Amino acid sequence: MISRKFYPQRIIIYHIDDPCRRIDVLKYIVLNSLLVSHGIRIDTSLYIIDEDDGVAYILNGYNQRYLYAHDRSLHRYIEKIFCRLKTYPGVYLFSPKVLLSTILPDPRSILFIHTDEFHRPSPNTPPPPLSGIRKVIIVDRQLDSGGAKIFYRSKTFISTIISIHHILDLILGAWIRRRGRIERFNGEGVQD
């Protein structure tokens, strides 16, 4: 799916029933997951899982086209994907079970799990290593998987996405496509 690998890959997983009726929520999920100022995060993929219909939508940042932060444009883009089932470059449909089995984290992954309850890490749990990370997965609910698990407490899943992107951008940087050029972004708007 991604022709070049930009590490760490960021994968955001969001479960939603009947996404066509929840366009306003999806608009903010897509906006905060894939877009930055005048650019698209090419190291990020967004997985929208509709378990009722048995469909997983993948919005792959590297192959994404026709995605802009303008409110009406974003609304129409999401409406065409989730209500009319139209695909664009960088948009793929899969079975959720097949999809999740291929992305579950390995030992070189960090899994951020959104929660509205406080979770205290076990004292025996070592901190995740920041060097050598291959995948960073941000998910809206608990997954049975390996890798380092971090429960991230915030009011909404959108604020979880924003906060974790900001932290990762400052620590590890990000890969952004702006005006047809790929740049490494360090979180402060400065190219490395």
Backbone as CSV, one residue per row, in Angstrom:
resi,resn,N_x,N_y,N_z,CA_x,CA_y,CA_z,C_x,C_y,C_z
1,MET,0.807,-1.189,0.000,0.000,0.000,0.000,0.858,1.264,0.000
2,ILE,1.886,1.326,0.850,2.769,2.485,0.860,4.001,2.102,0.053
3,SER,4.324,2.897,-0.950,5.444,2.547,-1.804,6.787,2.868,-1.148
4,ARG,6.864,3.916,-0.340,8.065,4.221,0.422,7.714,4.151,1.892
5,LYS,8.642,3.711,2.703,8.396,3.600,4.138,8.983,4.798,4.862
6,PHE,8.147,5.493,5.570,8.568,6.605,6.410,8.293,6.181,7.843
7,TYR,9.350,6.068,8.652,9.203,5.541,10.002,9.342,6.646,11.033
8,PRO,8.679,6.504,12.175,7.704,5.453,12.453,6.395,5.707,11.716
9,GLN,5.771,4.648,11.269,4.453,4.767,10.662,3.446,5.032,11.773
10,ARG,2.498,5.914,11.497,1.441,6.205,12.469,0.153,5.623,11.916
11,ILE,-0.525,4.870,12.741,-1.796,4.272,12.359,-2.818,4.692,13.397
12,ILE,-3.911,5.276,12.934,-4.984,5.698,13.830,-6.194,4.838,13.505
13,ILE,-6.751,4.196,14.528,-7.882,3.295,14.346,-9.079,3.874,15.094
14,TYR,-10.184,4.040,14.379,-11.403,4.592,14.980,-12.585,3.724,14.592
15,HIS,-13.321,3.250,15.583,-14.512,2.424,15.367,-15.742,3.320,15.389
16,ILE,-16.631,3.128,14.421,-17.846,3.944,14.357,-18.941,3.135,13.679
17,ASP,-20.144,3.243,14.186,-21.297,2.598,13.554,-21.963,3.605,12.632
18,ASP,-22.292,3.163,11.429,-22.971,3.981,10.422,-22.255,5.316,10.201
19,PRO,-21.070,5.268,9.606,-20.290,6.503,9.435,-20.978,7.574,8.597
20,CYS,-21.903,7.180,7.733,-22.594,8.171,6.911,-23.409,9.139,7.773
21,ARG,-23.907,8.679,8.911,-24.696,9.537,9.807,-23.818,10.360,10.750
22,ARG,-22.523,10.082,10.760,-21.619,10.751,11.700,-20.543,11.557,10.978
23,ILE,-20.917,12.205,9.889,-19.951,12.929,9.071,-19.258,14.039,9.860
24,ASP,-19.983,14.726,10.732,-19.362,15.809,11.492,-18.251,15.301,12.407
25,VAL,-18.433,14.128,13.001,-17.386,13.535,13.845,-16.211,13.101,12.972
26,LEU,-16.526,12.415,11.868,-15.461,11.930,10.982,-14.651,13.067,10.385
27,LYS,-15.291,14.182,10.149,-14.597,15.339,9.583,-13.442,15.758,10.499
28,TYR,-13.678,15.793,11.799,-12.632,16.190,12.732,-11.592,15.091,12.939
29,ILE,-12.018,13.837,12.864,-11.069,12.726,12.957,-10.100,12.783,11.772
30,VAL,-10.634,12.938,10.559,-9.795,13.003,9.355,-8.904,14.247,9.394
31,LEU,-9.477,15.372,9.732,-8.729,16.629,9.788,-7.529,16.519,10.722
32,ASN,-7.749,16.023,11.929,-6.683,15.975,12.926,-5.752,14.784,12.764
33,SER,-6.169,13.780,12.022,-5.312,12.616,11.805,-4.348,12.818,10.645
34,LEU,-4.834,13.351,9.532,-4.058,13.361,8.295,-3.553,14.718,7.839
35,LEU,-4.141,15.799,8.309,-3.800,17.109,7.761,-2.990,17.959,8.737
36,VAL,-2.073,18.720,8.182,-1.351,19.759,8.908,-1.472,21.013,8.058
37,SER,-0.917,22.097,8.513,-1.043,23.347,7.784,-0.514,23.199,6.351
38,HIS,-1.410,23.288,5.392,-1.085,23.208,3.964,-0.382,21.922,3.572
39,GLY,-0.680,20.816,4.267,-0.019,19.566,3.919,-0.756,18.344,4.434
40,ILE,-0.267,17.187,3.998,-0.827,15.895,4.395,0.284,15.082,5.053
41,ARG,-0.040,14.434,6.158,0.909,13.544,6.834,1.042,12.271,6.000
42,ILE,2.183,12.077,5.357,2.347,10.893,4.510,2.791,9.674,5.298
43,ASP,3.168,9.863,6.561,3.565,8.738,7.396,2.392,8.201,8.221
44,THR,1.175,8.655,7.922,0.001,8.317,8.723,-1.078,7.664,7.875
45,SER,-1.713,6.648,8.445,-2.894,6.031,7.843,-4.012,6.050,8.875
46,LEU,-5.207,6.331,8.406,-6.391,6.359,9.268,-7.277,5.190,8.890
47,TYR,-7.631,4.374,9.887,-8.508,3.223,9.686,-9.838,3.521,10.365
48,ILE,-10.887,3.635,9.580,-12.236,3.830,10.105,-12.931,2.478,9.994
49,ILE,-13.323,1.912,11.121,-13.899,0.572,11.123,-15.381,0.652,11.443
50,ASP,-16.196,0.201,10.499,-17.647,0.109,10.656,-17.974,-1.370,10.844
51,GLU,-18.069,-1.783,12.110,-18.274,-3.205,12.399,-19.668,-3.677,12.029
52,ASP,-20.670,-2.797,12.067,-22.028,-3.202,11.686,-22.098,-3.662,10.237
53,ASP,-21.458,-2.904,9.356,-21.470,-3.254,7.934,-20.298,-4.141,7.539
54,GLY,-19.357,-4.365,8.465,-18.215,-5.215,8.174,-17.254,-4.613,7.160
55,VAL,-17.037,-3.309,7.272,-16.158,-2.612,6.336,-15.123,-1.807,7.121
56,ALA,-13.890,-1.857,6.663,-12.840,-1.015,7.203,-12.354,-0.107,6.078
57,TYR,-12.409,1.175,6.309,-11.949,2.168,5.341,-10.531,2.569,5.739
58,ILE,-9.624,2.562,4.786,-8.263,3.017,5.042,-8.034,4.289,4.248
59,LEU,-7.623,5.327,4.930,-7.211,6.563,4.276,-5.707,6.669,4.482
60,ASN,-4.958,6.361,3.444,-3.512,6.301,3.493,-2.937,7.670,3.127
61,GLY,-2.229,8.283,4.055,-1.706,9.627,3.831,-0.731,9.733,2.670
62,TYR,0.062,8.692,2.444,1.060,8.758,1.374,0.410,8.862,-0.002
63,ASN,-0.674,8.128,-0.219,-1.331,8.103,-1.527,-2.527,9.047,-1.619
64,GLN,-2.788,9.802,-0.580,-3.962,10.671,-0.520,-3.904,11.800,-1.550
65,ARG,-5.034,12.021,-2.198,-5.190,13.141,-3.127,-6.561,13.772,-2.879
66,TYR,-6.736,15.007,-3.292,-8.018,15.707,-3.221,-8.515,15.902,-1.787
67,LEU,-7.631,15.959,-0.820,-8.011,16.141,0.574,-7.479,17.494,1.033
68,TYR,-8.404,18.369,1.425,-8.053,19.725,1.840,-8.752,20.035,3.159
69,ALA,-8.180,20.935,3.940,-8.715,21.265,5.259,-9.918,22.201,5.218
70,HIS,-10.269,22.720,4.065,-11.428,23.600,3.948,-12.688,22.831,4.372
71,ASP,-13.527,23.434,5.209,-14.657,22.753,5.833,-15.611,22.109,4.816
72,ARG,-16.044,22.853,3.818,-17.000,22.305,2.845,-16.354,21.234,1.974
73,SER,-15.116,21.442,1.590,-14.402,20.460,0.779,-14.218,19.147,1.545
74,LEU,-13.830,19.255,2.803,-13.647,18.071,3.647,-14.973,17.343,3.868
75,HIS,-16.040,18.094,4.080,-17.367,17.505,4.271,-17.782,16.704,3.029
76,ARG,-17.607,17.286,1.850,-17.967,16.589,0.606,-17.098,15.366,0.372
77,TYR,-15.828,15.482,0.656,-14.894,14.362,0.498,-15.335,13.180,1.362
78,ILE,-15.625,13.445,2.617,-16.032,12.386,3.546,-17.395,11.829,3.169
79,GLU,-18.304,12.689,2.756,-19.636,12.231,2.332,-19.533,11.279,1.135
80,LYS,-18.690,11.583,0.180,-18.541,10.711,-0.989,-17.947,9.360,-0.609
81,ILE,-17.013,9.338,0.318,-16.397,8.069,0.725,-17.365,7.225,1.542
82,PHE,-17.975,7.803,2.579,-18.738,7.014,3.534,-20.218,6.873,3.200
83,CYS,-20.773,7.753,2.391,-22.195,7.651,2.038,-22.399,7.104,0.626
84,ARG,-21.540,7.520,-0.285,-21.679,7.064,-1.671,-20.710,5.948,-2.027
85,LEU,-19.824,5.595,-1.085,-18.818,4.548,-1.263,-17.942,4.767,-2.491
86,LYS,-17.614,6.020,-2.748,-16.702,6.348,-3.827,-15.280,6.300,-3.283
87,THR,-14.374,5.730,-4.049,-12.986,5.705,-3.587,-12.160,6.714,-4.367
88,TYR,-11.204,7.252,-3.679,-10.240,8.196,-4.237,-8.867,7.549,-4.134
89,PRO,-7.843,8.135,-4.766,-6.487,7.643,-4.515,-6.181,7.722,-3.018
90,GLY,-5.660,6.648,-2.475,-5.332,6.606,-1.057,-6.467,6.150,-0.168
91,VAL,-7.611,5.762,-0.739,-8.750,5.262,0.040,-8.991,3.802,-0.360
92,TYR,-9.006,2.916,0.628,-9.155,1.485,0.366,-10.214,0.907,1.295
93,LEU,-10.871,-0.158,0.859,-11.873,-0.863,1.656,-11.389,-2.282,1.929
94,PHE,-11.527,-2.724,3.187,-11.116,-4.056,3.593,-12.110,-4.634,4.580
95,SER,-11.951,-5.912,4.873,-12.668,-6.546,5.976,-11.943,-6.180,7.266
96,PRO,-12.663,-5.785,8.319,-11.984,-5.383,9.564,-11.119,-6.486,10.173
97,LYS,-11.572,-7.740,10.127,-10.795,-8.827,10.741,-9.475,-9.032,10.029
98,VAL,-9.505,-9.021,8.709,-8.270,-9.186,7.943,-7.343,-8.007,8.198
99,LEU,-7.906,-6.845,8.215,-7.123,-5.635,8.394,-6.421,-5.604,9.745
100,LEU,-7.157,-5.840,10.820,-6.566,-5.764,12.156,-5.501,-6.822,12.359
101,SER,-5.651,-7.993,11.736,-4.633,-9.034,11.905,-3.317,-8.642,11.240
102,THR,-3.353,-7.749,10.261,-2.123,-7.349,9.580,-1.416,-6.183,10.259
103,ILE,-2.101,-5.420,11.104,-1.457,-4.233,11.694,-1.201,-4.340,13.181
104,LEU,-1.598,-5.446,13.799,-1.364,-5.531,15.241,0.120,-5.348,15.529
105,PRO,0.425,-4.636,16.600,1.806,-4.235,16.822,2.747,-5.390,17.128
106,ASP,3.990,-5.193,16.749,5.060,-6.107,17.100,5.861,-5.450,18.226
107,PRO,6.929,-6.084,18.692,7.681,-5.487,19.810,8.264,-4.106,19.510
108,ARG,8.372,-3.728,18.248,8.903,-2.408,17.913,7.785,-1.395,17.712
109,SER,6.654,-1.603,18.373,5.498,-0.718,18.231,5.091,-0.140,19.574
110,ILE,4.418,0.986,19.498,3.786,1.585,20.677,2.301,1.697,20.367
111,LEU,1.485,1.263,21.293,0.034,1.306,21.137,-0.526,2.296,22.148
112,PHE,-1.045,3.438,21.675,-1.706,4.420,22.535,-3.192,4.105,22.533
113,ILE,-3.754,3.862,23.689,-5.165,3.501,23.805,-5.895,4.647,24.496
114,HIS,-6.858,5.240,23.778,-7.638,6.338,24.341,-8.537,5.799,25.449
115,THR,-8.602,6.500,26.555,-9.484,6.106,27.643,-9.972,7.351,28.365
116,ASP,-11.157,7.245,28.944,-11.621,8.354,29.766,-11.502,8.005,31.249
117,GLU,-10.921,6.849,31.537,-10.660,6.436,32.909,-9.155,6.477,33.157
118,PHE,-8.772,6.589,34.413,-7.354,6.639,34.738,-6.811,5.216,34.834
119,HIS,-5.713,4.949,34.152,-5.013,3.669,34.230,-3.610,3.925,34.732
120,ARG,-3.248,3.247,35.795,-1.894,3.377,36.328,-1.045,2.252,35.744
121,PRO,0.080,2.570,35.114,0.912,1.506,34.561,1.500,0.633,35.657
122,SER,1.691,-0.616,35.349,2.310,-1.540,36.288,3.744,-1.095,36.556
123,PRO,4.207,-1.207,37.802,5.589,-0.782,38.087,6.625,-1.633,37.350
124,ASN,6.248,-2.833,36.930,7.182,-3.703,36.212,7.208,-3.433,34.707
125,THR,6.338,-2.531,34.234,6.272,-2.247,32.807,7.393,-1.289,32.418
126,PRO,8.313,-1.729,31.547,9.384,-0.808,31.137,8.845,0.244,30.176
127,PRO,9.431,1.425,30.175,8.980,2.441,29.217,9.295,1.986,27.793
128,PRO,8.464,2.365,26.844,8.728,1.950,25.463,9.974,2.634,24.915
129,PRO,10.766,1.911,24.142,11.961,2.534,23.559,11.566,3.464,22.418
130,LEU,12.167,4.643,22.359,11.838,5.572,21.286,12.699,5.351,20.045
131,SER,13.865,4.753,20.225,14.675,4.466,19.039,14.268,3.116,18.476
132,GLY,14.191,3.028,17.194,13.837,1.766,16.557,12.349,1.508,16.457
133,ILE,11.519,2.490,16.787,10.073,2.304,16.687,9.697,2.206,15.219
134,ARG,8.889,1.216,14.871,8.449,1.047,13.493,7.006,1.504,13.299
135,LYS,6.162,1.328,14.319,4.754,1.720,14.214,4.318,2.398,15.494
136,VAL,3.508,3.430,15.336,2.817,4.052,16.459,1.339,3.927,16.135
137,ILE,0.601,3.236,16.987,-0.816,2.989,16.738,-1.622,3.720,17.798
138,ILE,-2.565,4.539,17.345,-3.460,5.273,18.245,-4.841,4.691,18.020
139,VAL,-5.447,4.179,19.062,-6.717,3.461,18.896,-7.727,3.955,19.921
140,ASP,-9.006,3.877,19.554,-10.055,4.394,20.425,-10.559,3.381,21.439
141,ARG,-10.066,2.164,21.399,-10.445,1.149,22.396,-9.351,0.104,22.510
142,GLN,-9.437,-0.712,23.556,-8.430,-1.732,23.837,-8.366,-2.766,22.711
143,LEU,-7.158,-3.143,22.313,-6.939,-4.226,21.353,-6.111,-5.301,22.029
144,ASP,-6.385,-6.550,21.691,-5.541,-7.647,22.167,-4.340,-7.718,21.248
145,SER,-3.188,-7.320,21.757,-2.021,-7.263,20.892,-0.756,-7.181,21.719
146,GLY,0.379,-7.302,21.031,1.675,-7.138,21.664,2.098,-5.690,21.618
147,GLY,3.372,-5.468,21.841,3.890,-4.103,21.799,3.676,-3.392,23.122
148,ALA,4.288,-2.244,23.267,4.149,-1.444,24.480,2.793,-0.757,24.472
149,LYS,2.040,-0.887,25.562,0.714,-0.275,25.648,0.769,0.939,26.561
150,ILE,0.205,2.023,26.091,0.103,3.239,26.892,-1.351,3.675,26.856
151,PHE,-1.956,3.815,28.023,-3.326,4.312,28.089,-3.248,5.833,28.178
152,TYR,-3.884,6.493,27.225,-3.823,7.949,27.161,-5.183,8.498,27.538
153,ARG,-5.232,9.230,28.627,-6.505,9.745,29.138,-6.769,11.148,28.627
154,SER,-7.912,11.326,27.974,-8.350,12.656,27.544,-9.858,12.625,27.376
155,LYS,-10.449,13.802,27.202,-11.912,13.879,27.115,-12.449,13.273,25.834
156,THR,-11.757,13.500,24.723,-12.244,12.994,23.446,-11.114,12.304,22.701
157,PHE,-11.493,11.458,21.758,-10.500,10.786,20.934,-9.765,11.796,20.051
158,ILE,-10.447,12.836,19.640,-9.812,13.864,18.810,-8.690,14.555,19.587
159,SER,-8.921,14.866,20.862,-7.859,15.496,21.649,-6.702,14.522,21.877
160,THR,-6.996,13.223,21.935,-5.926,12.225,22.026,-5.062,12.262,20.772
161,ILE,-5.695,12.292,19.595,-4.955,12.342,18.325,-4.073,13.586,18.271
162,ILE,-4.646,14.730,18.586,-3.901,15.992,18.523,-2.695,15.955,19.451
163,SER,-2.905,15.523,20.690,-1.824,15.509,21.683,-0.705,14.554,21.290
164,ILE,-1.065,13.356,20.860,-0.034,12.368,20.533,0.718,12.783,19.266
165,HIS,0.016,13.310,18.265,0.720,13.827,17.082,1.713,14.909,17.489
166,HIS,1.296,15.819,18.342,2.178,16.911,18.769,3.418,16.367,19.473
167,ILE,3.231,15.437,20.391,4.360,14.860,21.126,5.309,14.141,20.167
168,LEU,4.742,13.311,19.278,5.585,12.570,18.338,6.295,13.501,17.361
169,ASP,5.605,14.566,16.925,6.240,15.529,16.020,7.455,16.178,16.678
170,LEU,7.335,16.526,17.954,8.448,17.167,18.648,9.603,16.202,18.902
171,ILE,9.274,14.959,19.250,10.320,13.996,19.597,10.927,13.338,18.366
172,LEU,10.074,12.846,17.469,10.543,12.030,16.348,10.459,12.726,14.999
173,GLY,9.683,13.793,14.911,9.454,14.443,13.625,8.346,13.728,12.864
174,ALA,7.992,14.272,11.711,6.935,13.694,10.877,7.277,13.941,9.418
175,TRP,6.655,13.188,8.553,6.838,13.353,7.114,5.576,13.966,6.531
176,ILE,5.738,15.094,5.843,4.616,15.879,5.333,4.809,16.106,3.832
177,ARG,3.698,16.046,3.073,3.756,16.463,1.667,3.044,17.799,1.559
178,ARG,3.801,18.810,1.119,3.268,20.156,0.897,3.616,20.583,-0.509
179,ARG,2.616,21.041,-1.229,2.818,21.557,-2.588,3.645,20.606,-3.451
180,GLY,3.382,19.297,-3.292,4.055,18.296,-4.108,5.435,17.879,-3.633
181,ARG,5.948,18.491,-2.573,7.269,18.136,-2.042,7.124,17.429,-0.706
182,ILE,7.980,16.442,-0.463,7.988,15.728,0.817,9.038,16.372,1.709
183,GLU,8.617,16.734,2.926,9.493,17.402,3.886,9.467,16.658,5.206
184,ARG,10.568,16.718,5.925,10.581,16.210,7.292,10.258,17.396,8.194
185,PHE,9.277,17.199,9.059,8.714,18.257,9.885,9.040,17.930,11.334
186,ASN,9.542,18.903,12.105,9.936,18.604,13.483,8.934,19.066,14.533
187,GLY,7.728,19.460,14.142,6.702,19.832,15.105,6.641,21.307,15.425
188,GLU,7.673,22.044,15.083,7.670,23.480,15.329,7.579,24.261,14.021
189,GLY,7.251,23.576,12.950,7.124,24.233,11.664,8.448,24.382,10.930
190,VAL,9.499,23.781,11.470,10.823,23.921,10.882,11.216,22.609,10.222
191,GLN,11.757,22.717,9.038,12.210,21.541,8.322,13.588,21.143,8.853
192,ASP,13.778,19.838,9.127,15.090,19.359,9.595,16.091,19.324,8.462
